[in-house]
Amino acid sequence: MAITWGTVCDVAWDLKDAEVVCRQLNCGTALSASGSASFGEGTDPILLDDVNCSGSERSLTECQHRGYKKHDCKHNEDAGVVCSRDQLRLAGSGSTQCSGRVEIFFNRTWGTVCDDEWDLKDAEVVCRQLNCGTALSAPGSASFGEGTDPILLDHVACSGSECSLTECQHRGYKKHDCKHNEDAGVVCSRARLRLAGSGSTQCSGRVEIFFNRTWGTVCDDKWDLNDAEVVCRQLNCGTALGAPGNASFGKGTDPILLDDVACSGSERSLTDCQHGGYQIHNCEHQEDAGVVCSASLPKPSIAMEPAGK
């Protein structure tokens, strides 16, 4: 197939198809699967029709379809998706992609969430919605700074299993008795852990953690599958298949931050495991530790055109 961008026809398009797209783009879960060119008509060729995903595929092109460029559609049938990440973001002083002040999008405006009753269950939903792993903490009192947008939610009460924060019980949009010094935040597991190096993917690579405003590597002394299991779970990457050492993903250049890591395998975060102390080690970078997780997700190779473009 020639190298070109193209659209997807909305015939048989449903939430299972949208789920694959959202996961492939690391955009959380699928909230809706729109058709009828709801984001406008494309001009590139129509490349797929009758897409039929089970929902577990790693890529949209792995789903069943009629074949490339085989269709009976026009661009007024272009398919679209709305993913959970579209309606949620983390912001504020010191925020990262997976830690910050919680803000939601409602009625064409962004706004904050009040910390009344805010807890780990609420944070868990946010972290999962953003594909940021598990919740490590649910800070309140504007710990990431005070927002300036409207306060949109108060008394949020999630069970922890919801797909989206707005599915949780709350008082109603803009109904609150708060000020911005009560803005809620989250710290998710992905905020302090990443995989890097030569040949790395989202779920395999050299293990690096964030500490004291810097990234650094982990020494492979005592590094084993229990340690790798914690890393894979923290990154929502399934189970651990391997715990390679000897800088198998290349040597890092940042400081070596951990050595003699000894996880039981049940910890929520790698830094919860026993270790020798930050920056206390007798290693060099040829001993950098790595992981190979079962999900082994590839880098995404799909794109979406935002609404209004």
Phi and psi restraints in degrees (value plus and minus 20) as a CYANA .aco file:
   2 ALA   PHI     -82.2   -42.2
   2 ALA   PSI     134.6   174.6
   3 ILE   PHI     -99.8   -59.8
   3 ILE   PSI      84.9   124.9
   4 THR   PHI    -177.0  -137.0
   4 THR   PSI     131.2   171.2
   5 TRP   PHI    -104.6   -64.6
   5 TRP   PSI     132.1   172.1
   6 GLY   PHI    -180.9  -140.9
   6 GLY   PSI     150.3   190.3
   7 THR   PHI    -119.5   -79.5
   7 THR   PSI     155.4   195.4
   8 VAL   PHI    -142.5  -102.5
   8 VAL   PSI     114.8   154.8
   9 CYS   PHI     -98.5   -58.5
   9 CYS   PSI     128.8   168.8
  10 ASP   PHI    -106.1   -66.1
  10 ASP   PSI     -16.1    23.9
  11 VAL   PHI     -84.1   -44.1
  11 VAL   PSI     103.1   143.1
  12 ALA   PHI      49.1    89.1
  12 ALA   PSI     -11.0    29.0
  13 TRP   PHI     -92.4   -52.4
  13 TRP   PSI     106.8   146.8
  14 ASP   PHI    -166.5  -126.5
  14 ASP   PSI    -194.7  -154.7
  15 LEU   PHI     -81.5   -41.5
  15 LEU   PSI     -50.7   -10.7
  16 LYS   PHI     -85.3   -45.3
  16 LYS   PSI     -60.1   -20.1
  17 ASP   PHI     -85.8   -45.8
  17 ASP   PSI     -64.3   -24.3
  18 ALA   PHI     -83.4   -43.4
  18 ALA   PSI     -55.1   -15.1
  19 GLU   PHI     -80.8   -40.8
  19 GLU   PSI     -60.2   -20.2
  20 VAL   PHI     -84.9   -44.9
  20 VAL   PSI     -63.4   -23.4
  21 VAL   PHI     -80.8   -40.8
  21 VAL   PSI     -68.9   -28.9
  22 CYS   PHI     -82.5   -42.5
  22 CYS   PSI     -61.9   -21.9
  23 ARG   PHI     -87.4   -47.4
  23 ARG   PSI     -60.4   -20.4
  24 GLN   PHI     -81.2   -41.2
  24 GLN   PSI     -52.9   -12.9
  25 LEU   PHI    -113.1   -73.1
  25 LEU   PSI     -15.6    24.4
  26 ASN   PHI      35.1    75.1
  26 ASN   PSI      22.5    62.5
  27 CYS   PHI    -130.6   -90.6
  27 CYS   PSI       3.6    43.6
  28 GLY   PHI      63.4   103.4
  28 GLY   PSI    -169.0  -129.0
  29 THR   PHI    -119.1   -79.1
  29 THR   PSI     143.5   183.5
  30 ALA   PHI    -102.4   -62.4
  30 ALA   PSI     106.7   146.7
  31 LEU   PHI    -114.1   -74.1
  31 LEU   PSI     -53.1   -13.1
  32 SER   PHI    -178.6  -138.6
  32 SER   PSI     139.5   179.5
  33 ALA   PHI    -144.3  -104.3
  33 ALA   PSI      73.4   113.4
  34 SER   PHI    -106.4   -66.4
  34 SER   PSI     131.7   171.7
  35 GLY   PHI    -148.4  -108.4
  35 GLY   PSI    -181.3  -141.3
  36 SER   PHI      34.5    74.5
  36 SER   PSI      15.5    55.5
  37 ALA   PHI      31.6    71.6
  37 ALA   PSI      25.8    65.8
  38 SER   PHI     -85.5   -45.5
  38 SER   PSI     -37.7     2.3
  39 PHE   PHI    -127.2   -87.2
  39 PHE   PSI      -0.6    39.4
  40 GLY   PHI      78.2   118.2
  40 GLY   PSI     137.2   177.2
  41 GLU   PHI    -103.6   -63.6
  41 GLU   PSI     114.1   154.1
  42 GLY   PHI     -97.3   -57.3
  42 GLY   PSI     147.9   187.9
  43 THR   PHI    -139.3   -99.3
  43 THR   PSI     -34.3     5.7
  44 ASP   PHI     -96.4   -56.4
  44 ASP   PSI     149.8   189.8
  45 PRO   PHI     -79.2   -39.2
  45 PRO   PSI     131.9   171.9
  46 ILE   PHI    -103.9   -63.9
  46 ILE   PSI      95.6   135.6
  47 LEU   PHI    -119.5   -79.5
  47 LEU   PSI     -49.8    -9.8
  48 LEU   PHI    -152.1  -112.1
  48 LEU   PSI     126.3   166.3
  49 ASP   PHI    -163.7  -123.7
  49 ASP   PSI     137.9   177.9
  50 ASP   PHI      31.4    71.4
  50 ASP   PSI      24.9    64.9
  51 VAL   PHI     -88.2   -48.2
  51 VAL   PSI     113.6   153.6
  52 ASN   PHI    -157.8  -117.8
  52 ASN   PSI      69.9   109.9
  53 CYS   PHI    -110.8   -70.8
  53 CYS   PSI     128.3   168.3
  54 SER   PHI    -100.9   -60.9
  54 SER   PSI     -41.7    -1.7
  55 GLY   PHI      86.7   126.7
  55 GLY   PSI     -32.3     7.7
  56 SER   PHI    -122.2   -82.2
  56 SER   PSI     -24.6    15.4
  57 GLU   PHI     -85.1   -45.1
  57 GLU   PSI     131.0   171.0
  58 ARG   PHI    -102.5   -62.5
  58 ARG   PSI     -40.9    -0.9
  59 SER   PHI    -165.4  -125.4
  59 SER   PSI     125.6   165.6
  60 LEU   PHI     -79.5   -39.5
  60 LEU   PSI     -54.9   -14.9
  61 THR   PHI     -93.1   -53.1
  61 THR   PSI     -29.4    10.6
  62 GLU   PHI    -101.2   -61.2
  62 GLU   PSI     -35.6     4.4
  63 CYS   PHI     -92.4   -52.4
  63 CYS   PSI     136.9   176.9
  64 GLN   PHI     -85.3   -45.3
  64 GLN   PSI     121.3   161.3
  65 HIS   PHI    -179.9  -139.9
  65 HIS   PSI     155.5   195.5
  66 ARG   PHI     -95.9   -55.9
  66 ARG   PSI     -35.5     4.5
  67 GLY   PHI      98.8   138.8
  67 GLY   PSI     134.0   174.0
  68 TYR   PHI     -84.8   -44.8
  68 TYR   PSI     109.6   149.6
  69 LYS   PHI      49.0    89.0
  69 LYS   PSI      -9.5    30.5
  70 LYS   PHI    -118.3   -78.3
  70 LYS   PSI      89.0   129.0
  71 HIS   PHI    -180.5  -140.5
  71 HIS   PSI     147.1   187.1
  72 ASP   PHI    -150.6  -110.6
  72 ASP   PSI      22.8    62.8
  73 CYS   PHI    -135.6   -95.6
  73 CYS   PSI     145.7   185.7
  74 LYS   PHI    -143.0  -103.0
  74 LYS   PSI     149.8   189.8
  75 HIS   PHI     -87.4   -47.4
  75 HIS   PSI     -33.5     6.5
  76 ASN   PHI     -93.6   -53.6
  76 ASN   PSI     -18.8    21.2
  77 GLU   PHI    -132.7   -92.7
  77 GLU   PSI      -3.1    36.9
  78 ASP   PHI     -80.4   -40.4
  78 ASP   PSI     116.0   156.0
  79 ALA   PHI    -108.6   -68.6
  79 ALA   PSI     133.3   173.3
  80 GLY   PHI    -162.9  -122.9
  80 GLY   PSI     153.5   193.5
  81 VAL   PHI    -159.1  -119.1
  81 VAL   PSI     134.1   174.1
  82 VAL   PHI    -143.0  -103.0
  82 VAL   PSI      96.0   136.0
  83 CYS   PHI    -120.7   -80.7
  83 CYS   PSI     138.1   178.1
  84 SER   PHI     -81.8   -41.8
  84 SER   PSI     -51.8   -11.8
  85 ARG   PHI     -84.8   -44.8
  85 ARG   PSI     -41.5    -1.5
  86 ASP   PHI     -84.1   -44.1
  86 ASP   PSI     -43.9    -3.9
  87 GLN   PHI    -134.5   -94.5
  87 GLN   PSI      -2.4    37.6
  88 LEU   PHI    -171.2  -131.2
  88 LEU   PSI     118.2   158.2
  89 ARG   PHI    -168.5  -128.5
  89 ARG   PSI     142.8   182.8
  90 LEU   PHI    -136.0   -96.0
  90 LEU   PSI     111.1   151.1
  91 ALA   PHI    -158.9  -118.9
  91 ALA   PSI    -198.1  -158.1
  92 GLY   PHI      84.5   124.5
  92 GLY   PSI     155.2   195.2
  93 SER   PHI     -84.6   -44.6
  93 SER   PSI     105.0   145.0
  94 GLY   PHI      57.9    97.9
  94 GLY   PSI     -10.2    29.8
  95 SER   PHI     -94.3   -54.3
  95 SER   PSI     136.2   176.2
  96 THR   PHI    -148.5  -108.5
  96 THR   PSI    -193.9  -153.9
  97 GLN   PHI     -80.8   -40.8
  97 GLN   PSI     -46.8    -6.8
  98 CYS   PHI    -146.1  -106.1
  98 CYS   PSI       1.4    41.4
  99 SER   PHI    -174.7  -134.7
  99 SER   PSI     119.3   159.3
 100 GLY   PHI     136.5   176.5
 100 GLY   PSI    -192.9  -152.9
 101 ARG   PHI     -94.2   -54.2
 101 ARG   PSI     111.3   151.3
 102 VAL   PHI     -98.5   -58.5
 102 VAL   PSI     107.0   147.0
 103 GLU   PHI    -153.8  -113.8
 103 GLU   PSI     118.2   158.2
 104 ILE   PHI    -136.9   -96.9
 104 ILE   PSI     140.2   180.2
 105 PHE   PHI    -128.1   -88.1
 105 PHE   PSI     102.3   142.3
 106 PHE   PHI    -166.5  -126.5
 106 PHE   PSI     110.9   150.9
 107 ASN   PHI      33.6    73.6
 107 ASN   PSI      25.8    65.8
 108 ARG   PHI      47.9    87.9
 108 ARG   PSI       2.2    42.2
 109 THR   PHI    -164.4  -124.4
 109 THR   PSI     129.6   169.6
 110 TRP   PHI    -107.9   -67.9
 110 TRP   PSI     130.2   170.2
 111 GLY   PHI    -177.9  -137.9
 111 GLY   PSI     149.3   189.3
 112 THR   PHI    -118.8   -78.8
 112 THR   PSI     156.1   196.1
 113 VAL   PHI    -142.0  -102.0
 113 VAL   PSI     113.6   153.6
 114 CYS   PHI     -98.0   -58.0
 114 CYS   PSI     129.1   169.1
 115 ASP   PHI    -106.6   -66.6
 115 ASP   PSI     -14.4    25.6
 116 ASP   PHI     -79.8   -39.8
 116 ASP   PSI     102.7   142.7
 117 GLU   PHI      46.0    86.0
 117 GLU   PSI     -10.2    29.8
 118 TRP   PHI     -90.1   -50.1
 118 TRP   PSI     107.2   147.2
 119 ASP   PHI    -167.4  -127.4
 119 ASP   PSI    -192.8  -152.8
 120 LEU   PHI     -82.5   -42.5
 120 LEU   PSI     -51.2   -11.2
 121 LYS   PHI     -84.8   -44.8
 121 LYS   PSI     -60.5   -20.5
 122 ASP   PHI     -85.8   -45.8
 122 ASP   PSI     -64.6   -24.6
 123 ALA   PHI     -83.2   -43.2
 123 ALA   PSI     -55.0   -15.0
 124 GLU   PHI     -80.5   -40.5
 124 GLU   PSI     -61.5   -21.5
 125 VAL   PHI     -84.3   -44.3
 125 VAL   PSI     -63.9   -23.9
 126 VAL   PHI     -80.1   -40.1
 126 VAL   PSI     -68.4   -28.4
 127 CYS   PHI     -83.0   -43.0
 127 CYS   PSI     -61.8   -21.8
 128 ARG   PHI     -87.8   -47.8
 128 ARG   PSI     -60.3   -20.3
 129 GLN   PHI     -80.7   -40.7
 129 GLN   PSI     -53.2   -13.2
 130 LEU   PHI    -114.3   -74.3
 130 LEU   PSI     -13.0    27.0
 131 ASN   PHI      35.4    75.4
 131 ASN   PSI      22.4    62.4
 132 CYS   PHI    -131.0   -91.0
 132 CYS   PSI       2.3    42.3
 133 GLY   PHI      62.1   102.1
 133 GLY   PSI    -168.7  -128.7
 134 THR   PHI    -117.9   -77.9
 134 THR   PSI     143.8   183.8
 135 ALA   PHI    -102.5   -62.5
 135 ALA   PSI     108.0   148.0
 136 LEU   PHI    -114.0   -74.0
 136 LEU   PSI     -54.0   -14.0
 137 SER   PHI    -178.8  -138.8
 137 SER   PSI     142.8   182.8
 138 ALA   PHI    -149.0  -109.0
 138 ALA   PSI      50.4    90.4
 139 PRO   PHI     -89.7   -49.7
 139 PRO   PSI     124.9   164.9
 140 GLY   PHI    -136.2   -96.2
 140 GLY   PSI    -175.9  -135.9
 141 SER   PHI      34.0    74.0
 141 SER   PSI      17.1    57.1
 142 ALA   PHI      31.9    71.9
 142 ALA   PSI      26.5    66.5
 143 SER   PHI     -86.2   -46.2
 143 SER   PSI     -37.6     2.4
 144 PHE   PHI    -127.6   -87.6
 144 PHE   PSI       2.7    42.7
 145 GLY   PHI      73.8   113.8
 145 GLY   PSI     138.8   178.8
 146 GLU   PHI    -104.7   -64.7
 146 GLU   PSI     114.4   154.4
 147 GLY   PHI     -97.6   -57.6
 147 GLY   PSI     148.8   188.8
 148 THR   PHI    -139.9   -99.9
 148 THR   PSI     -34.3     5.7
 149 ASP   PHI     -95.9   -55.9
 149 ASP   PSI     149.7   189.7
 150 PRO   PHI     -79.2   -39.2
 150 PRO   PSI     132.6   172.6
 151 ILE   PHI    -105.1   -65.1
 151 ILE   PSI      95.8   135.8
 152 LEU   PHI    -119.2   -79.2
 152 LEU   PSI     -48.8    -8.8
 153 LEU   PHI    -153.8  -113.8
 153 LEU   PSI     127.5   167.5
 154 ASP   PHI    -165.2  -125.2
 154 ASP   PSI     135.6   175.6
 155 HIS   PHI      31.3    71.3
 155 HIS   PSI      27.9    67.9
 156 VAL   PHI     -90.7   -50.7
 156 VAL   PSI     113.4   153.4
 157 ALA   PHI    -156.2  -116.2
 157 ALA   PSI      70.0   110.0
 158 CYS   PHI    -109.6   -69.6
 158 CYS   PSI     129.0   169.0
 159 SER   PHI    -100.9   -60.9
 159 SER   PSI     -42.2    -2.2
 160 GLY   PHI      86.4   126.4
 160 GLY   PSI     -31.9     8.1
 161 SER   PHI    -122.7   -82.7
 161 SER   PSI     -23.4    16.6
 162 GLU   PHI     -86.5   -46.5
 162 GLU   PSI     131.6   171.6
 163 CYS   PHI    -100.0   -60.0
 163 CYS   PSI     -43.8    -3.8
 164 SER   PHI    -163.8  -123.8
 164 SER   PSI     126.6   166.6
 165 LEU   PHI     -79.8   -39.8
 165 LEU   PSI     -55.4   -15.4
 166 THR   PHI     -93.3   -53.3
 166 THR   PSI     -28.9    11.1
 167 GLU   PHI    -100.6   -60.6
 167 GLU   PSI     -36.2     3.8
 168 CYS   PHI     -93.0   -53.0
 168 CYS   PSI     137.4   177.4
 169 GLN   PHI     -85.4   -45.4
 169 GLN   PSI     121.7   161.7
 170 HIS   PHI    -180.0  -140.0
 170 HIS   PSI     155.2   195.2
 171 ARG   PHI     -97.0   -57.0
 171 ARG   PSI     -34.0     6.0
 172 GLY   PHI      98.6   138.6
 172 GLY   PSI     133.6   173.6
 173 TYR   PHI     -84.0   -44.0
 173 TYR   PSI     110.9   150.9
 174 LYS   PHI      47.8    87.8
 174 LYS   PSI      -9.8    30.2
 175 LYS   PHI    -118.8   -78.8
 175 LYS   PSI      89.1   129.1
 176 HIS   PHI    -180.1  -140.1
 176 HIS   PSI     147.9   187.9
 177 ASP   PHI    -150.8  -110.8
 177 ASP   PSI      23.5    63.5
 178 CYS   PHI    -138.5   -98.5
 178 CYS   PSI     146.4   186.4
 179 LYS   PHI    -143.9  -103.9
 179 LYS   PSI     150.4   190.4
 180 HIS   PHI     -88.2   -48.2
 180 HIS   PSI     -32.5     7.5
 181 ASN   PHI     -94.3   -54.3
 181 ASN   PSI     -18.9    21.1
 182 GLU   PHI    -131.7   -91.7
 182 GLU   PSI      -3.7    36.3
 183 ASP   PHI     -80.9   -40.9
 183 ASP   PSI     114.3   154.3
 184 ALA   PHI    -107.1   -67.1
 184 ALA   PSI     133.0   173.0
 185 GLY   PHI    -159.4  -119.4
 185 GLY   PSI     156.3   196.3
 186 VAL   PHI    -161.8  -121.8
 186 VAL   PSI     133.7   173.7
 187 VAL   PHI    -146.8  -106.8
 187 VAL   PSI      94.6   134.6
 188 CYS   PHI    -119.4   -79.4
 188 CYS   PSI     140.8   180.8
 189 SER   PHI     -82.6   -42.6
 189 SER   PSI     -53.1   -13.1
 190 ARG   PHI     -89.4   -49.4
 190 ARG   PSI     -34.5     5.5
 191 ALA   PHI     -86.1   -46.1
 191 ALA   PSI     -43.0    -3.0
 192 ARG   PHI    -143.8  -103.8
 192 ARG   PSI      -0.1    39.9
 193 LEU   PHI    -171.0  -131.0
 193 LEU   PSI     118.0   158.0
 194 ARG   PHI    -169.3  -129.3
 194 ARG   PSI     142.7   182.7
 195 LEU   PHI    -136.5   -96.5
 195 LEU   PSI     112.0   152.0
 196 ALA   PHI    -159.5  -119.5
 196 ALA   PSI    -199.0  -159.0
 197 GLY   PHI      85.4   125.4
 197 GLY   PSI     154.8   194.8
 198 SER   PHI     -85.1   -45.1
 198 SER   PSI     105.2   145.2
 199 GLY   PHI      58.4    98.4
 199 GLY   PSI     -10.5    29.5
 200 SER   PHI     -93.8   -53.8
 200 SER   PSI     135.7   175.7
 201 THR   PHI    -146.8  -106.8
 201 THR   PSI    -192.0  -152.0
 202 GLN   PHI     -85.1   -45.1
 202 GLN   PSI     -40.9    -0.9
 203 CYS   PHI    -148.8  -108.8
 203 CYS   PSI      -0.3    39.7
 204 SER   PHI    -175.5  -135.5
 204 SER   PSI     118.9   158.9
 205 GLY   PHI     137.5   177.5
 205 GLY   PSI    -193.6  -153.6
 206 ARG   PHI     -92.1   -52.1
 206 ARG   PSI     111.5   151.5
 207 VAL   PHI     -99.5   -59.5
 207 VAL   PSI     107.4   147.4
 208 GLU   PHI    -153.6  -113.6
 208 GLU   PSI     118.9   158.9
 209 ILE   PHI    -139.3   -99.3
 209 ILE   PSI     140.8   180.8
 210 PHE   PHI    -128.1   -88.1
 210 PHE   PSI     103.5   143.5
 211 PHE   PHI    -168.0  -128.0
 211 PHE   PSI     113.0   153.0
 212 ASN   PHI      33.3    73.3
 212 ASN   PSI      25.0    65.0
 213 ARG   PHI      49.9    89.9
 213 ARG   PSI       2.0    42.0
 214 THR   PHI    -166.7  -126.7
 214 THR   PSI     129.6   169.6
 215 TRP   PHI    -107.1   -67.1
 215 TRP   PSI     130.5   170.5
 216 GLY   PHI    -179.1  -139.1
 216 GLY   PSI     148.5   188.5
 217 THR   PHI    -117.4   -77.4
 217 THR   PSI     156.1   196.1
 218 VAL   PHI    -141.8  -101.8
 218 VAL   PSI     113.8   153.8
 219 CYS   PHI     -97.3   -57.3
 219 CYS   PSI     128.8   168.8
 220 ASP   PHI    -106.2   -66.2
 220 ASP   PSI     -14.8    25.2
 221 ASP   PHI     -80.2   -40.2
 221 ASP   PSI     103.5   143.5
 222 LYS   PHI      47.1    87.1
 222 LYS   PSI     -12.5    27.5
 223 TRP   PHI     -89.7   -49.7
 223 TRP   PSI     106.0   146.0
 224 ASP   PHI    -166.1  -126.1
 224 ASP   PSI    -192.7  -152.7
 225 LEU   PHI     -83.3   -43.3
 225 LEU   PSI     -50.7   -10.7
 226 ASN   PHI     -82.1   -42.1
 226 ASN   PSI     -61.7   -21.7
 227 ASP   PHI     -86.5   -46.5
 227 ASP   PSI     -65.1   -25.1
 228 ALA   PHI     -83.2   -43.2
 228 ALA   PSI     -54.7   -14.7
 229 GLU   PHI     -79.8   -39.8
 229 GLU   PSI     -61.4   -21.4
 230 VAL   PHI     -85.1   -45.1
 230 VAL   PSI     -62.5   -22.5
 231 VAL   PHI     -81.3   -41.3
 231 VAL   PSI     -68.4   -28.4
 232 CYS   PHI     -82.6   -42.6
 232 CYS   PSI     -61.7   -21.7
 233 ARG   PHI     -87.7   -47.7
 233 ARG   PSI     -60.5   -20.5
 234 GLN   PHI     -81.0   -41.0
 234 GLN   PSI     -52.2   -12.2
 235 LEU   PHI    -115.3   -75.3
 235 LEU   PSI     -12.6    27.4
 236 ASN   PHI      36.1    76.1
 236 ASN   PSI      22.9    62.9
 237 CYS   PHI    -133.9   -93.9
 237 CYS   PSI       3.5    43.5
 238 GLY   PHI      62.3   102.3
 238 GLY   PSI    -167.5  -127.5
 239 THR   PHI    -120.7   -80.7
 239 THR   PSI     145.7   185.7
 240 ALA   PHI    -103.5   -63.5
 240 ALA   PSI     107.5   147.5
 241 LEU   PHI    -119.0   -79.0
 241 LEU   PSI     -48.4    -8.4
 242 GLY   PHI    -176.2  -136.2
 242 GLY   PSI     135.6   175.6
 243 ALA   PHI    -150.7  -110.7
 243 ALA   PSI      46.3    86.3
 244 PRO   PHI     -88.8   -48.8
 244 PRO   PSI     123.9   163.9
 245 GLY   PHI    -134.9   -94.9
 245 GLY   PSI    -175.4  -135.4
 246 ASN   PHI      34.9    74.9
 246 ASN   PSI      15.7    55.7
 247 ALA   PHI      32.0    72.0
 247 ALA   PSI      25.9    65.9
 248 SER   PHI     -85.2   -45.2
 248 SER   PSI     -38.4     1.6
 249 PHE   PHI    -127.3   -87.3
 249 PHE   PSI       3.0    43.0
 250 GLY   PHI      73.5   113.5
 250 GLY   PSI     138.1   178.1
 251 LYS   PHI    -101.9   -61.9
 251 LYS   PSI     114.1   154.1
 252 GLY   PHI     -96.7   -56.7
 252 GLY   PSI     148.1   188.1
 253 THR   PHI    -139.7   -99.7
 253 THR   PSI     -33.9     6.1
 254 ASP   PHI     -97.0   -57.0
 254 ASP   PSI     150.6   190.6
 255 PRO   PHI     -79.1   -39.1
 255 PRO   PSI     132.3   172.3
 256 ILE   PHI    -104.4   -64.4
 256 ILE   PSI      96.2   136.2
 257 LEU   PHI    -119.0   -79.0
 257 LEU   PSI     -49.5    -9.5
 258 LEU   PHI    -153.1  -113.1
 258 LEU   PSI     127.3   167.3
 259 ASP   PHI    -164.7  -124.7
 259 ASP   PSI     138.3   178.3
 260 ASP   PHI      32.7    72.7
 260 ASP   PSI      24.6    64.6
 261 VAL   PHI     -90.9   -50.9
 261 VAL   PSI     114.0   154.0
 262 ALA   PHI    -157.5  -117.5
 262 ALA   PSI      69.1   109.1
 263 CYS   PHI    -109.3   -69.3
 263 CYS   PSI     129.1   169.1
 264 SER   PHI    -101.3   -61.3
 264 SER   PSI     -42.8    -2.8
 265 GLY   PHI      88.1   128.1
 265 GLY   PSI     -32.3     7.7
 266 SER   PHI    -122.3   -82.3
 266 SER   PSI     -24.5    15.5
 267 GLU   PHI     -85.7   -45.7
 267 GLU   PSI     131.6   171.6
 268 ARG   PHI     -99.5   -59.5
 268 ARG   PSI     -43.8    -3.8
 269 SER   PHI    -164.0  -124.0
 269 SER   PSI     126.9   166.9
 270 LEU   PHI     -79.1   -39.1
 270 LEU   PSI     -55.0   -15.0
 271 THR   PHI     -94.9   -54.9
 271 THR   PSI     -28.7    11.3
 272 ASP   PHI     -98.1   -58.1
 272 ASP   PSI     -36.9     3.1
 273 CYS   PHI     -94.6   -54.6
 273 CYS   PSI     138.2   178.2
 274 GLN   PHI     -85.6   -45.6
 274 GLN   PSI     121.7   161.7
 275 HIS   PHI    -178.8  -138.8
 275 HIS   PSI     155.7   195.7
 276 GLY   PHI    -100.5   -60.5
 276 GLY   PSI     -24.5    15.5
 277 GLY   PHI      93.0   133.0
 277 GLY   PSI     130.8   170.8
 278 TYR   PHI     -85.3   -45.3
 278 TYR   PSI     110.3   150.3
 279 GLN   PHI      44.0    84.0
 279 GLN   PSI      -4.7    35.3
 280 ILE   PHI    -121.9   -81.9
 280 ILE   PSI      91.6   131.6
 281 HIS   PHI    -181.9  -141.9
 281 HIS   PSI     148.0   188.0
 282 ASN   PHI    -150.2  -110.2
 282 ASN   PSI      21.9    61.9
 283 CYS   PHI    -137.8   -97.8
 283 CYS   PSI     146.5   186.5
 284 GLU   PHI    -146.0  -106.0
 284 GLU   PSI     150.1   190.1
 285 HIS   PHI     -88.5   -48.5
 285 HIS   PSI     -33.1     6.9
 286 GLN   PHI     -91.7   -51.7
 286 GLN   PSI     -22.6    17.4
 287 GLU   PHI    -128.1   -88.1
 287 GLU   PSI      -3.1    36.9
 288 ASP   PHI     -81.3   -41.3
 288 ASP   PSI     114.5   154.5
 289 ALA   PHI    -107.3   -67.3
 289 ALA   PSI     132.4   172.4
 290 GLY   PHI    -158.5  -118.5
 290 GLY   PSI     156.3   196.3
 291 VAL   PHI    -160.3  -120.3
 291 VAL   PSI     133.9   173.9
 292 VAL   PHI    -147.5  -107.5
 292 VAL   PSI      95.4   135.4
 293 CYS   PHI    -121.7   -81.7
 293 CYS   PSI     139.6   179.6
 294 SER   PHI     -86.0   -46.0
 294 SER   PSI     -50.6   -10.6
 295 ALA   PHI     -90.3   -50.3
 295 ALA   PSI     -58.3   -18.3
 296 SER   PHI      18.3    58.3
 296 SER   PSI      33.1    73.1
 297 LEU   PHI     -89.0   -49.0
 297 LEU   PSI     118.3   158.3
 298 PRO   PHI     -98.7   -58.7
 298 PRO   PSI     147.1   187.1
 299 LYS   PHI     -86.2   -46.2
 299 LYS   PSI     116.5   156.5
 300 PRO   PHI     -80.8   -40.8
 300 PRO   PSI     126.7   166.7
 301 SER   PHI    -153.8  -113.8
 301 SER   PSI      24.0    64.0
 302 ILE   PHI    -157.2  -117.2
 302 ILE   PSI     133.3   173.3
 303 ALA   PHI    -157.2  -117.2
 303 ALA   PSI     134.7   174.7
 304 MET   PHI    -148.4  -108.4
 304 MET   PSI     127.2   167.2
 305 GLU   PHI    -116.6   -76.6
 305 GLU   PSI     100.2   140.2
 306 PRO   PHI     -82.1   -42.1
 306 PRO   PSI     136.8   176.8
 307 ALA   PHI     -81.9   -41.9
 307 ALA   PSI     120.1   160.1
 308 GLY   PHI      65.8   105.8
 308 GLY   PSI     -20.9    19.1
